[in-house]
């Protein structure tokens, strides 16, 4: 689809100096919402994720394709004076700049917030780092896996008596990107009211801590160190996975009324009447007595059979789908969560669709994930450079 003037962020220009995941995810969200995102990459190599594979298609990695739709790509060497000058020219006409270099790197190159805000006082400058712009860890680089470990989430994931597990996707990077996109839009709103830009300081470490949610709150209230429960829930019982005759099922009861229906479906009415299990606090206290009985009963029927019975009783439940089953899911198809996009080297690529649906400003994928430097000439011409000047910059290694 073509970009529409009705898109929410139409008219907003974003200079994306980030790479890998947290920053590119931020700018993808802004691009999905209609911003003109100019992805600035290193000449010759570009974003590291372009080489993170297999799989590849049309010379592009699946990893890169995942987070770079709805953008234009230019190459620019920040280490050259002319490269930094071009960046400043871009910033002069931009609304947002995003970078996720180590804390202080852009300042040392003379293109940090203080320098760029003098060129454009309305600039919203977003810096995404491992640990933030202050504190004793400010200079330490951040990596999703390491932050999952240091930020506590791995201590609560995995079997109760086994080793800690990480989450299977780079969830710290993704959530930091979502927080950044949200904060940037808040800063733009403030800019629209006052004319003043500002610096947005996002860290992976704080992002991860912020979504510990009830686990963090439970610790802060009780002072007790949270435990690992595998697929079980620390404060709702039953609420976990159970083995069936042919696989596993996720099922649970969020309140006492549901629990009575849950037990009725399993033909365990006597269990719901047991004083040890009448209320959720009782069940949490006595989970070691309750769960083995439920596991034994679930093992007598197939997953599909239990799904049918539980759904009929309005009990929360779900199969444990593999990724191929997810993308064959009728709801995925109905909600257009797979989009096929024309691509200059791959022919067509399948991308995950947009999770946000807006009634008055429908969104879509109107730009394929760009080839490295695909739009360098186009963007430089918008800045007033001639073809001869662009050729000269390329010969000098600036682009």
N, C-alpha and C positions, 0 to 999 in steps of 0.2 A: 504494500500500500504506500501511497505517497504521504509525506508529512502534511498534516492539516493545520490551518491557522487556528482551529478550535482546540488544539492540544494544550493542556494546562500550562506547560512551561514554554510554549512557543515564544520566541523572542529572547530567551535566556541563553547566553553563550557560556559554555563551560570549557576551560582549558584543563585537560586531564593529563597531568604529568606523573601519574601513578602507574604501577605495574603489578603484576601477579594477580591478587584477588580482592583484597579489601577495597582498595581504591577503584579498580575497574568495576567492581560490583556496584559501588556508589554511583559511578558515572553512568553505568548501564541503566540504573533505576531512573536517573535524571533524564537520560536519553529516551527511555520508554515514555516518559511523561512529556516529551516534546522539546527538551532542550537541544540546542546545537552543540554537540560534544565533539571537541577536537582532541583526539588522542595523540599526545606528543611522545614519540618513541626514539630510541637510539638508532642512528643510521647503521644500516647493515645487519643488525641483530634484532632490534625491537624488544617488545615485551618478552620476558623470560618464558612465559607460558606458551609462546609460539612453538617452542621446542619440547614441551612436556608431553610426550607421547611414547608409544602409540596409544590409541589410534590416531591416524591422520586422514584427512580427506582434502584433495586438491592442494596438498602442501601445507595445510593448516591443521594444527592439533585440535582435537575435540575439546581439550581444556580451554584453549584460547577462545574457541567459538562460543563457549558457554557464557562468557561474561562481556562480550564486546560488540554486541549488536547495537544498532542505532547510534553509530559514531562515525566520524571521519578520522583518518590516520595521516599524520605528517611525521617526518623524521627531522630531528633537530639535535645538534651537538651542544649541550649546555656548557661544555668545557671551553668552547670557543667564544670569544668576545662577540662575534657576529651572531652566534647562536643565541646568546643571552639577550642581545639587542632585539632579535626577532621575537623572542618570548615576551619582552617588555612591550613590543608593538601589539602583540596579541592581547596582552593583559589590558592595555589601554582601552580596548573596545569590548572587554569581556565583563561578565557578571560574577563568575566563580572561577577559582583556580584550586585544583586538588593535587596534593603530592603526598607520597608515602615513603619518602626517603628517610634515612636516619635523622634524628633530631639535630638540627643545626646545619645540615648539609646545604640547604638552599640559602641560609643566611651567609654561610662562608663563600658562596658563589655570587653574593650580591643580589639574589633574587628571592629573598625571604619576604615575610609579610611586611616588615617595616619599609623595605625598599619599594615593593610593588604597590603598597597602599598610598605612597606618595604620588605614584603615577596615576592611580585610580582609587580615590578615596572611598568609592562605593563598592570596592572589591570585597567579596566574601572569599576568604582564603582558608581552605580546609587542609589541615595537616593530620595525617593518620600515622601514628607511630606505635611501637610496641608498648611503651609504658607512659606516654604523655610527655608534655613539654617541661615538666618540673619534677622534683623529687630525686632521690638518690639513684634511681634506675633510668633516668631520662635518656641517657646516652646508649642504653643497652638495646640492641636490635630485637625485634619481636617476630616470632614464628608461631603460627597457629598451634601446632602440636605442643610446643614448649609452653605456650600460654595455657592450653588446656590442662597441662600438668601443674604449672605453678599457680594458676588461678583457682584450683580446687575441684574443677568439674570431674577430672579423672578419679578423684578420691571417692566419688559417689556413683561411678559407673563400673559395672562388671559384677561377677559373682561375689556373694558375700564372703566366701573363703578363698577366692582366687585373686589373680592379679588385676590391677586397675586397667580399664579400657578407655581409649579415646573414642570420640564420636566419629562415625564413618565418613563424614564430610568435614570440610574446613569451616566448622560452624562459628568459630570466633571471628574469622575474616568476614564471613557473610553477615553476621549480626553487627559487627563494627561498621560494615558498609551501609546497612540499613539505618543504624543510628546516625551515621554521617549524612546520609541523604535527608533524613528528617531534620537534623540540625541546620543543614544548609538552607533548606526551604524556610525554616524559622528565621534564619539570619536574613534571607532575601525579603521576607515580610517586613522585618525591622528596617531594612535598607529602604524599602519602598515608602515607609512612613517617615523616615528621618533623613534619608540620603547618605547615611553612614554605613560603610561596610564593617566587617569585623573578622577576627580570626576564630576559626572553629577548631578546637583541639580535641581529637578523638584518639583514644588508645585502645589497643586490643585487650590489654590487661583489665582495664575498667569495664570494657564492654562485656567481657566474660563474667566478671564479678556481678555485674548488674543483672544478668539473667540466671543467677543462682536462685532468685525469687524466694519461694517458700523455704527452701533448704537453708538459705542464708538467714532468713527471718527466724526459723526454728532455732538455729544456733545462737543468734543474738538474743533471743528470748530466754532460752534454757541454759546456754553455756555448754551444752553437750555436743560433742563432735558427731556429725552425721555419719551414718554407716552406709555401706553398700548393700543394696537389696536385689541386685540382678535386675530382673524385669518386674519385680514387685514394687509397690508403693509404700513409702515409709509411714504414711498416716491414713491410708484408705485400704481396707481389707474386706473382701478380695478385690484385687485390681492388678492383674498380672497375666502372664502367659501360662497356658496349661497344655500338656501333651494330649493329643487325641489319637484315635486309632490309626490315622494316616498322616499326622503332622502336628501342628500346633495351632492354638487359637488364643487371641487376646480377648479377655473378658473381665468384667468387673461389676461391682455394685456400689454406687456412689452414696447411697443412703439406706436406711434400715428397711424401708418399704421395698426398694429394689432388691435388697438381699433376700427378703422372704419370697419374692417372685423368682429370684435366681435359684434358690433352693428347691422351689416347687418344680421348676423345669428339670432340675437334676434328680427329681424324686428323692429329695433329702429334706422333707418338711420337718422331720424330727431335729435336724441340725439347726434350723432357724428358730426352733423353740428352746434349744439348749441355752441355759442362762449364760454360758460362757461366750455366746455369739449374738446375743440379742441386739446390742448396740455396736456402732463402729468402734468406739474406744475399747469395748470388750473384745472385739475381733482382732484389733491391733495387738492387744495384750496377749491374746491366745492364738495368734496366727499359726504357731507351730503345731497346734492340735487340729486346726481347721483345714489348712491348705492340703495336707496329705489326703484327707477324705475327698476333697474336691478334685484333686489330681487323679485319684483312682477312678472316680466316676466319669470324668471327661475322657479317660482312655478307652471307654467302652463304645464310643461312636466316632464317626468320621467328623472332620472339621465342618464340612458342608452340612451335615445333619444337625450339628450343634448350632451352627449359624442360623439355620432355619428356625429351630425351636426358640432360641434366645431372642431373635428379632421379633418373632410372633408375640413374645412376652414383653417386648420393649426393654430388653436388657442390653446395655452397651457391649458390643462384641465386634470382632473383625478377624479376617484371616491374616496370616503373615505373608503378604504378597512379596514375591521376588520382583525385581525391577521390570522384567518383561511383562509380568502380569499387571503391573501398575500402568504401563503405557498401552495395554490392551483394555484397560478398565473403561466401562461405558461412560462413567462420569468424566474421565479425562478427555474422551472424545467429544462429549457433549459440550464441555467447557473450553474446547479448543486449546488444550494445554500442550499440543504438539503442532508446530507451525513449520511448513516447508518453505524455505526462502531461497530465491535465485542467488547464485554465487558465481563470481567470474572464473574461478578455477575448478571448483567442485561441481559445477552444474547446478545442483540444488543441495541444500543442507537442511536437515531437520533440527530445529531448536525447540527448547522448552518454551511454552507460551507464557504470556504475561499473567501473573496471579491476581492483578487488580483489574476490575471491570468498572468503568465509570459510565454512567448513563448519558450524560450530556457531552462528554468529550471522549468518545471511544478511542482506545489506544491500539497499537499494533507494532509490527516490526517493519519499518519502512527503509531501513538500511541494513545490508548484510554486514557481518563482522568484517571490517576493512582489511585489505591486504596491507602489508607494511609500506607506509609512505604513499598509499594510493591517492591521497588528496593533497599531497605537499604542494604541487604546482597550483592547484585550485585555491588553496587557502592563501598562499603567498600572493597570488594575483589579486585576491580580495584586499590584501594589505597594500597593493599598488606596485608590486614587483613586476618587472618586465620578464619576458622569456629569457632574454640574454642575462639578466641579473640572476635568475633562477639557475641557469646553466652554470654561471660563475660560482654560485654558492655550492653547487654540487661538486664542482671540480676542487673546491677548497676543503671539502669534507664537512661543511657546515650542515648540510642536509643529505 
